[in-house]
Amino acid sequence: MDEVTTAITWEAPEHTHFEKGADWYWILGIVTISVAVAAFFFGNFLFTILICVAGAAMGIMAAREPAIIPFAVSTRGVRIGEQVYPYNSLDGYRVDDEDPIGPRLFLRSKQLHATLLVMPLPEEYVEEIEDLVSARLPEADLEEPLLHKVLEFFGF
């Protein structure tokens, strides 16, 4: 008799961490100062302050190690950290197992504040997770947002 999988749980970093060398931080500093000086010369002092704060925040966030987040896919829904998404709050899914970073599950949510959920998948459970989700959601043509790809390209 086949065992029926009712839930799969795993942990993964909240994002893929790329080690950044001193050059990366020098470029961030030069770009931040250049844009801030340009904004200052154009008389936009508030934007100058905003650029400086944003550059500092980007540097701090880039140096921080990602937190480890618990994930789960079950017969009742999907859990990302402490947030649970029942299947009736989701519209569709797509499994991307050809991503160079690793397999990922994309879920389209009906909620306004989290329209696309992206979950890294453990290689050994990709088929089981897809079986669980496909029985409850239709497959959809979902892709990673362009901004997310650009941020990954720059090492975020």
SEMIGU-125060 format. One record per atom (N, C-alpha, C): residue in three letters; atom name; x, y negated, z. Coordinates in nm, 3 decimals, always signed. Each point is the difference from the previous one (the first is absolute). Layout:
BEGIN
r; a; x; y; z
ALA; CA; X; Y; Z
...
//
This chain:
BEGIN
r; a; x; y; z
MET; N; +0.084; +0.118; +0.000
MET; CA; -0.084; -0.118; +0.000
MET; C; +0.088; -0.124; +0.000
ASP; N; -0.030; -0.096; -0.088
ASP; CA; +0.078; -0.123; -0.009
ASP; C; -0.029; -0.091; +0.118
GLU; N; +0.107; -0.061; +0.049
GLU; CA; -0.018; -0.099; +0.106
GLU; C; -0.043; -0.131; -0.063
VAL; N; -0.095; -0.066; +0.061
VAL; CA; -0.047; -0.128; -0.049
VAL; C; +0.070; -0.110; +0.081
THR; N; +0.067; -0.090; -0.069
THR; CA; +0.069; -0.110; +0.067
THR; C; -0.104; -0.106; +0.035
THR; N; -0.004; -0.038; +0.127
THR; CA; -0.095; -0.103; +0.043
THR; C; +0.067; -0.132; +0.028
ALA; N; +0.131; +0.001; +0.029
ALA; CA; +0.071; -0.125; +0.025
ALA; C; +0.150; +0.021; -0.020
ILE; N; +0.064; -0.104; -0.052
ILE; CA; +0.145; -0.002; -0.016
ILE; C; +0.048; -0.130; +0.062
THR; N; +0.094; +0.008; +0.090
THR; CA; +0.056; -0.120; +0.063
THR; C; +0.151; -0.004; -0.021
TRP; N; +0.053; -0.120; -0.008
TRP; CA; +0.143; -0.020; -0.015
TRP; C; +0.034; -0.142; +0.041
GLU; N; +0.129; -0.028; +0.010
GLU; CA; +0.047; -0.134; +0.032
GLU; C; +0.095; -0.045; -0.109
ALA; N; +0.000; -0.130; -0.027
ALA; CA; +0.089; -0.056; -0.102
ALA; C; +0.026; -0.146; +0.036
PRO; N; +0.110; -0.057; -0.051
PRO; CA; +0.025; -0.143; +0.023
PRO; C; -0.108; -0.084; -0.066
GLU; N; -0.028; -0.117; +0.058
GLU; CA; -0.105; -0.087; -0.054
GLU; C; +0.033; -0.051; -0.140
HIS; N; +0.128; -0.004; -0.034
HIS; CA; +0.043; -0.036; -0.135
HIS; C; +0.137; +0.059; -0.024
THR; N; +0.041; +0.005; -0.125
THR; CA; +0.132; +0.052; -0.033
THR; C; +0.102; -0.107; +0.034
HIS; N; +0.096; +0.035; +0.084
HIS; CA; +0.100; -0.096; +0.043
HIS; C; +0.123; +0.009; -0.089
PHE; N; +0.042; -0.113; -0.054
PHE; CA; +0.120; -0.008; -0.080
PHE; C; +0.105; -0.076; +0.080
GLU; N; +0.119; +0.057; +0.015
GLU; CA; +0.107; -0.070; +0.069
GLU; C; +0.041; -0.121; -0.084
LYS; N; +0.013; -0.112; +0.066
LYS; CA; +0.037; -0.124; -0.068
LYS; C; +0.136; -0.044; +0.049
GLY; N; +0.087; -0.028; -0.094
GLY; CA; +0.134; -0.046; +0.034
GLY; C; +0.002; -0.150; +0.025
ALA; N; +0.117; -0.049; +0.032
ALA; CA; +0.016; -0.143; +0.026
ALA; C; -0.037; -0.084; -0.123
ASP; N; +0.028; +0.053; -0.119
ASP; CA; -0.033; -0.074; -0.123
ASP; C; -0.150; -0.030; -0.009
TRP; N; -0.082; +0.098; +0.040
TRP; CA; -0.145; -0.019; -0.007
TRP; C; -0.043; -0.117; +0.088
TYR; N; +0.056; -0.008; +0.120
TYR; CA; -0.036; -0.109; +0.092
TYR; C; +0.056; -0.134; -0.048
TRP; N; +0.119; +0.000; -0.061
TRP; CA; +0.055; -0.122; -0.057
TRP; C; -0.091; -0.053; -0.112
ILE; N; -0.045; +0.090; -0.086
ILE; CA; -0.090; -0.042; -0.110
ILE; C; -0.130; -0.055; +0.057
LEU; N; -0.057; +0.066; +0.100
LEU; CA; -0.122; -0.049; +0.064
LEU; C; +0.022; -0.139; +0.057
GLY; N; +0.111; -0.021; +0.068
GLY; CA; +0.030; -0.131; +0.058
GLY; C; +0.019; -0.108; -0.105
ILE; N; +0.072; +0.033; -0.108
ILE; CA; +0.024; -0.099; -0.106
ILE; C; -0.130; -0.038; -0.069
VAL; N; -0.083; +0.100; -0.031
VAL; CA; -0.129; -0.029; -0.065
VAL; C; -0.090; -0.082; +0.092
THR; N; -0.005; +0.037; +0.127
THR; CA; -0.085; -0.072; +0.096
THR; C; +0.045; -0.145; +0.013
ILE; N; +0.129; -0.022; +0.017
ILE; CA; +0.052; -0.137; +0.016
ILE; C; -0.021; -0.080; -0.128
SER; N; +0.021; +0.063; -0.115
SER; CA; -0.018; -0.072; -0.128
SER; C; -0.144; -0.045; -0.019
VAL; N; -0.094; +0.089; +0.027
VAL; CA; -0.141; -0.037; -0.017
VAL; C; -0.040; -0.104; +0.105
ALA; N; +0.051; +0.012; +0.121
ALA; CA; -0.032; -0.096; +0.106
ALA; C; +0.056; -0.138; -0.034
VAL; N; +0.122; -0.006; -0.053
VAL; CA; +0.059; -0.130; -0.039
VAL; C; -0.079; -0.062; -0.114
ALA; N; -0.040; +0.082; -0.097
ALA; CA; -0.080; -0.053; -0.112
ALA; C; -0.133; -0.054; +0.051
ALA; N; -0.064; +0.072; +0.090
ALA; CA; -0.128; -0.048; +0.055
ALA; C; +0.021; -0.128; +0.080
PHE; N; +0.111; -0.010; +0.071
PHE; CA; +0.029; -0.121; +0.077
PHE; C; +0.018; -0.121; -0.093
PHE; N; +0.074; +0.019; -0.111
PHE; CA; +0.022; -0.110; -0.094
PHE; C; -0.128; -0.042; -0.071
PHE; N; -0.094; +0.091; -0.015
PHE; CA; -0.129; -0.036; -0.058
PHE; C; -0.095; -0.059; +0.103
GLY; N; +0.046; -0.012; +0.123
GLY; CA; -0.080; -0.064; +0.104
GLY; C; -0.103; +0.091; +0.064
ASN; N; +0.011; +0.129; -0.020
ASN; CA; -0.097; +0.093; +0.057
ASN; C; +0.060; +0.063; +0.125
PHE; N; -0.007; -0.074; +0.112
PHE; CA; +0.067; +0.040; +0.123
PHE; C; -0.065; +0.123; +0.064
LEU; N; -0.131; +0.010; -0.008
LEU; CA; -0.069; +0.115; +0.056
LEU; C; +0.041; +0.129; -0.072
PHE; N; +0.011; -0.009; -0.133
PHE; CA; +0.043; +0.116; -0.078
PHE; C; +0.145; +0.035; +0.032
THR; N; +0.084; -0.100; +0.027
THR; CA; +0.138; +0.023; +0.039
THR; C; +0.006; +0.084; +0.127
ILE; N; -0.080; -0.037; +0.099
ILE; CA; -0.005; +0.075; +0.126
ILE; C; -0.053; +0.140; -0.024
LEU; N; -0.104; +0.012; -0.080
LEU; CA; -0.058; +0.131; -0.031
LEU; C; +0.102; +0.092; -0.067
ILE; N; +0.077; -0.051; -0.093
ILE; CA; +0.101; +0.080; -0.069
ILE; C; +0.107; +0.048; +0.098
CYS; N; +0.044; -0.088; +0.089
CYS; CA; +0.102; +0.038; +0.099
CYS; C; -0.053; +0.108; +0.094
VAL; N; -0.123; -0.015; +0.047
VAL; CA; -0.059; +0.101; +0.089
VAL; C; -0.019; +0.132; -0.076
ALA; N; -0.046; -0.007; -0.124
ALA; CA; -0.021; +0.122; -0.080
ALA; C; +0.133; +0.071; -0.026
GLY; N; +0.105; -0.073; -0.031
GLY; CA; +0.131; +0.061; -0.024
GLY; C; +0.052; +0.069; +0.125
ALA; N; -0.014; -0.066; +0.115
ALA; CA; +0.044; +0.061; +0.126
ALA; C; -0.082; +0.125; +0.031
ALA; N; -0.132; -0.007; -0.021
ALA; CA; -0.086; +0.116; +0.026
ALA; C; +0.035; +0.116; -0.092
MET; N; +0.030; -0.030; -0.127
MET; CA; +0.038; +0.106; -0.094
MET; C; +0.130; +0.067; +0.044
GLY; N; +0.096; -0.078; +0.046
GLY; CA; +0.126; +0.055; +0.047
GLY; C; -0.018; +0.089; +0.121
ILE; N; -0.082; -0.044; +0.094
ILE; CA; -0.025; +0.079; +0.121
ILE; C; -0.074; +0.129; -0.034
MET; N; -0.103; -0.009; -0.083
MET; CA; -0.078; +0.119; -0.038
MET; C; +0.084; +0.098; -0.082
ALA; N; +0.089; -0.051; -0.083
ALA; CA; +0.083; +0.088; -0.084
ALA; C; +0.101; +0.078; +0.084
ALA; N; +0.043; -0.057; +0.111
ALA; CA; +0.099; +0.067; +0.085
ALA; C; -0.063; +0.103; +0.093
ARG; N; -0.128; -0.012; +0.022
ARG; CA; -0.070; +0.086; +0.096
ARG; C; -0.020; +0.140; -0.058
GLU; N; +0.023; +0.100; +0.084
GLU; CA; -0.027; +0.139; -0.039
GLU; C; -0.151; +0.023; -0.003
PRO; N; -0.052; +0.077; -0.097
PRO; CA; -0.144; +0.023; -0.005
PRO; C; -0.048; +0.090; +0.115
ALA; N; -0.119; -0.029; +0.047
ALA; CA; -0.061; +0.083; +0.105
ALA; C; -0.046; +0.133; -0.061
ILE; N; -0.006; +0.103; +0.084
ILE; CA; -0.050; +0.131; -0.043
ILE; C; -0.150; +0.003; +0.025
ILE; N; -0.077; +0.026; -0.106
ILE; CA; -0.146; -0.004; +0.005
ILE; C; -0.054; +0.142; -0.013
PRO; N; -0.097; +0.038; +0.085
PRO; CA; -0.064; +0.132; -0.018
PRO; C; -0.107; -0.008; -0.110
PHE; N; -0.005; +0.101; -0.085
PHE; CA; -0.098; +0.010; -0.107
PHE; C; -0.076; +0.131; +0.016
ALA; N; -0.124; +0.003; -0.047
ALA; CA; -0.078; +0.124; +0.002
ALA; C; -0.102; -0.003; -0.113
VAL; N; -0.023; +0.117; -0.058
VAL; CA; -0.108; +0.020; -0.097
VAL; C; -0.078; +0.120; +0.052
SER; N; -0.130; -0.021; +0.018
SER; CA; -0.083; +0.109; +0.053
SER; C; -0.127; +0.011; -0.081
THR; N; -0.088; +0.090; +0.042
THR; CA; -0.128; +0.017; -0.068
THR; C; -0.094; -0.116; +0.028
ARG; N; +0.030; -0.080; +0.103
ARG; CA; -0.088; -0.112; +0.036
ARG; C; +0.049; -0.134; -0.054
GLY; N; +0.129; -0.013; -0.030
GLY; CA; +0.051; -0.127; -0.049
GLY; C; +0.152; -0.005; +0.003
VAL; N; +0.050; -0.121; -0.007
VAL; CA; +0.142; -0.025; -0.007
VAL; C; +0.038; -0.092; +0.115
ARG; N; +0.116; +0.028; +0.063
ARG; CA; +0.047; -0.085; +0.109
ARG; C; +0.138; -0.054; -0.035
ILE; N; +0.014; -0.132; +0.014
ILE; CA; +0.128; -0.068; -0.018
ILE; C; +0.026; -0.075; +0.129
GLY; N; +0.095; +0.047; +0.077
GLY; CA; +0.024; -0.060; +0.132
GLY; C; -0.121; +0.026; +0.089
GLU; N; -0.054; -0.105; +0.056
GLU; CA; -0.118; +0.013; +0.087
GLU; C; -0.131; -0.021; -0.078
GLN; N; +0.009; -0.041; -0.125
GLN; CA; -0.118; -0.031; -0.081
GLN; C; -0.050; +0.125; -0.071
VAL; N; -0.128; +0.030; +0.016
VAL; CA; -0.062; +0.116; -0.066
VAL; C; -0.091; -0.050; -0.110
TYR; N; +0.011; +0.061; -0.118
TYR; CA; -0.082; -0.033; -0.115
TYR; C; -0.083; +0.123; -0.037
PRO; N; -0.129; +0.003; +0.038
PRO; CA; -0.085; +0.113; -0.041
PRO; C; -0.015; -0.001; -0.153
TYR; N; -0.026; +0.116; -0.057
TYR; CA; -0.012; +0.009; -0.146
TYR; C; -0.112; -0.087; -0.055
ASN; N; -0.105; -0.026; +0.078
ASN; CA; -0.108; -0.085; -0.051
ASN; C; +0.041; -0.147; -0.008
SER; N; +0.118; -0.036; +0.055
SER; CA; +0.050; -0.137; -0.012
SER; C; +0.103; -0.012; -0.112
LEU; N; +0.020; +0.108; -0.075
LEU; CA; +0.098; +0.002; -0.108
LEU; C; -0.068; +0.026; -0.134
ASP; N; +0.056; -0.058; -0.107
ASP; CA; -0.058; +0.012; -0.134
ASP; C; +0.067; +0.106; -0.087
GLY; N; +0.132; +0.012; +0.010
GLY; CA; +0.070; +0.093; -0.087
GLY; C; +0.143; +0.019; +0.047
TYR; N; +0.069; +0.093; -0.067
TYR; CA; +0.137; +0.031; +0.039
TYR; C; +0.085; +0.030; -0.123
ARG; N; +0.131; -0.002; +0.021
ARG; CA; +0.095; +0.045; -0.102
ARG; C; +0.126; +0.046; +0.072
VAL; N; +0.052; +0.113; -0.040
VAL; CA; +0.127; +0.050; +0.054
VAL; C; +0.107; -0.027; -0.105
ASP; N; +0.103; -0.073; +0.038
ASP; CA; +0.114; -0.027; -0.088
ASP; C; +0.118; +0.080; +0.052
ASP; N; +0.023; +0.116; -0.063
ASP; CA; +0.110; +0.084; +0.046
ASP; C; +0.125; -0.016; -0.086
GLU; N; +0.001; -0.099; -0.089
GLU; CA; +0.115; -0.025; -0.085
GLU; C; +0.073; -0.128; +0.036
ASP; N; -0.038; -0.066; +0.109
ASP; CA; +0.065; -0.123; +0.043
ASP; C; +0.142; +0.032; +0.046
PRO; N; +0.100; -0.080; -0.040
PRO; CA; +0.138; +0.028; +0.041
PRO; C; +0.021; -0.007; +0.152
ILE; N; -0.082; -0.076; +0.069
ILE; CA; +0.012; -0.011; +0.146
ILE; C; -0.055; +0.125; +0.068
GLY; N; -0.095; +0.064; -0.062
GLY; CA; -0.062; +0.120; +0.055
GLY; C; -0.149; +0.001; -0.029
PRO; N; -0.066; +0.113; +0.020
PRO; CA; -0.144; +0.007; -0.030
PRO; C; -0.080; -0.092; +0.091
ARG; N; -0.104; -0.060; -0.058
ARG; CA; -0.085; -0.090; +0.077
ARG; C; -0.146; +0.021; -0.036
LEU; N; -0.085; -0.028; +0.097
LEU; CA; -0.145; +0.008; -0.018
LEU; C; -0.055; -0.141; +0.000
PHE; N; -0.070; -0.037; -0.106
PHE; CA; -0.066; -0.130; -0.011
PHE; C; -0.148; +0.021; +0.025
LEU; N; -0.058; -0.080; +0.086
LEU; CA; -0.143; +0.007; +0.031
LEU; C; -0.061; -0.139; -0.018
ARG; N; -0.113; -0.008; -0.070
ARG; CA; -0.069; -0.129; -0.014
ARG; C; -0.109; -0.006; +0.106
SER; N; +0.009; -0.103; +0.082
SER; CA; -0.094; -0.019; +0.111
SER; C; -0.112; -0.095; -0.040
LYS; N; -0.115; +0.018; +0.060
LYS; CA; -0.112; -0.092; -0.021
LYS; C; +0.013; -0.124; +0.087
GLN; N; +0.090; +0.003; +0.098
GLN; CA; +0.018; -0.113; +0.092
GLN; C; +0.073; -0.113; -0.071
LEU; N; -0.033; -0.123; +0.036
LEU; CA; +0.061; -0.115; -0.065
LEU; C; +0.144; -0.024; +0.044
HIS; N; +0.034; +0.029; +0.124
HIS; CA; +0.134; -0.032; +0.049
HIS; C; +0.106; +0.106; -0.037
ALA; N; -0.040; +0.114; -0.047
ALA; CA; +0.096; +0.105; -0.038
ALA; C; -0.053; +0.073; -0.122
THR; N; +0.014; -0.063; -0.116
THR; CA; -0.060; +0.058; -0.120
THR; C; +0.079; +0.117; -0.056
LEU; N; +0.133; +0.002; +0.015
LEU; CA; +0.081; +0.112; -0.048
LEU; C; +0.089; +0.050; +0.113
LEU; N; -0.018; +0.124; +0.035
LEU; CA; +0.080; +0.063; +0.105
LEU; C; +0.104; +0.089; -0.067
VAL; N; +0.124; -0.008; +0.045
VAL; CA; +0.108; +0.078; -0.057
VAL; C; +0.062; +0.082; +0.113
MET; N; +0.002; +0.132; -0.020
MET; CA; +0.054; +0.090; +0.101
MET; C; +0.114; +0.081; -0.060
PRO; N; +0.118; +0.000; +0.063
PRO; CA; +0.106; +0.090; -0.047
PRO; C; -0.038; +0.143; +0.036
LEU; N; +0.023; +0.093; -0.091
LEU; CA; -0.038; +0.140; +0.024
LEU; C; +0.123; +0.087; +0.021
PRO; N; -0.010; +0.096; +0.092
PRO; CA; +0.109; +0.097; +0.013
PRO; C; -0.002; +0.095; -0.119
GLU; N; +0.117; +0.025; -0.057
GLU; CA; +0.010; +0.082; -0.122
GLU; C; -0.069; +0.136; +0.015
GLU; N; +0.011; +0.061; +0.117
GLU; CA; -0.051; +0.136; +0.017
GLU; C; -0.152; +0.009; +0.011
TYR; N; -0.068; -0.114; +0.019
TYR; CA; -0.146; +0.003; +0.017
TYR; C; -0.077; -0.074; -0.109
VAL; N; +0.064; -0.036; -0.109
VAL; CA; -0.066; -0.079; -0.104
VAL; C; -0.124; +0.072; -0.054
GLU; N; +0.012; +0.127; -0.033
GLU; CA; -0.114; +0.073; -0.058
GLU; C; -0.114; +0.017; +0.100
GLU; N; +0.033; +0.032; +0.125
GLU; CA; -0.104; +0.017; +0.102
GLU; C; -0.074; -0.131; +0.027
ILE; N; +0.076; -0.111; +0.003
ILE; CA; -0.062; -0.131; +0.023
ILE; C; -0.089; -0.035; -0.118
GLU; N; +0.047; +0.024; -0.122
GLU; CA; -0.083; -0.030; -0.118
GLU; C; -0.126; +0.085; +0.000
ASP; N; +0.008; +0.126; +0.041
ASP; CA; -0.118; +0.086; +0.007
ASP; C; -0.101; -0.055; +0.101
LEU; N; +0.049; -0.045; +0.116
LEU; CA; -0.090; -0.055; +0.102
LEU; C; -0.070; -0.126; -0.050
VAL; N; +0.076; -0.089; -0.061
VAL; CA; -0.056; -0.128; -0.044
VAL; C; -0.088; +0.016; -0.123
SER; N; +0.042; +0.084; -0.094
SER; CA; -0.076; +0.013; -0.126
SER; C; -0.137; +0.063; +0.022
ALA; N; -0.017; +0.076; +0.106
ALA; CA; -0.131; +0.059; +0.030
ALA; C; -0.098; -0.105; +0.051
ARG; N; +0.051; -0.118; +0.039
ARG; CA; -0.086; -0.100; +0.062
ARG; C; -0.004; -0.135; -0.071
LEU; N; +0.098; -0.025; -0.089
LEU; CA; +0.007; -0.128; -0.071
LEU; C; +0.026; +0.024; -0.148
PRO; N; -0.051; -0.088; -0.087
PRO; CA; +0.034; +0.012; -0.142
PRO; C; +0.140; -0.053; -0.027
GLU; N; +0.066; +0.058; -0.098
GLU; CA; +0.131; -0.050; -0.039
GLU; C; -0.019; -0.131; -0.076
ALA; N; +0.086; -0.097; +0.027
ALA; CA; -0.010; -0.132; -0.062
ALA; C; +0.136; -0.039; -0.057
ASP; N; -0.001; -0.095; -0.092
ASP; CA; +0.124; -0.049; -0.060
ASP; C; +0.053; -0.113; +0.089
LEU; N; +0.078; +0.036; +0.101
LEU; CA; +0.054; -0.096; +0.095
LEU; C; +0.150; -0.009; -0.018
GLU; N; +0.053; -0.121; +0.009
GLU; CA; +0.144; -0.020; -0.011
GLU; C; +0.047; -0.092; +0.110
GLU; N; +0.128; +0.010; +0.029
GLU; CA; +0.061; -0.087; +0.098
GLU; C; -0.005; -0.144; -0.052
PRO; N; -0.036; -0.096; +0.085
PRO; CA; -0.006; -0.139; -0.046
PRO; C; +0.137; -0.050; -0.047
LEU; N; -0.001; -0.090; -0.097
LEU; CA; +0.122; -0.054; -0.057
LEU; C; +0.084; -0.069; +0.107
LEU; N; -0.063; -0.074; +0.090
LEU; CA; +0.075; -0.069; +0.105
LEU; C; +0.076; +0.099; +0.088
HIS; N; -0.062; +0.115; +0.028
HIS; CA; +0.067; +0.103; +0.080
HIS; C; +0.122; +0.054; -0.073
LYS; N; -0.012; +0.021; -0.131
LYS; CA; +0.113; +0.048; -0.080
LYS; C; +0.112; -0.103; -0.002
VAL; N; -0.036; -0.129; -0.013
VAL; CA; +0.101; -0.106; -0.002
VAL; C; +0.072; -0.007; +0.135
LEU; N; -0.076; +0.010; +0.110
LEU; CA; +0.063; -0.005; +0.132
LEU; C; +0.093; +0.119; +0.021
GLU; N; -0.039; +0.119; -0.047
GLU; CA; +0.088; +0.117; +0.009
GLU; C; +0.126; -0.020; -0.082
PHE; N; -0.013; -0.063; -0.117
PHE; CA; +0.114; -0.027; -0.086
PHE; C; +0.102; -0.088; +0.072
PHE; N; -0.049; -0.099; +0.075
PHE; CA; +0.089; -0.092; +0.071
PHE; C; +0.042; +0.053; +0.138
GLY; N; -0.039; +0.121; +0.032
GLY; CA; +0.049; +0.062; +0.122
GLY; C; -0.088; -0.016; +0.121
PHE; N; -0.128; -0.028; -0.017
PHE; CA; -0.091; -0.011; +0.114
PHE; C; -0.081; +0.126; +0.013
//
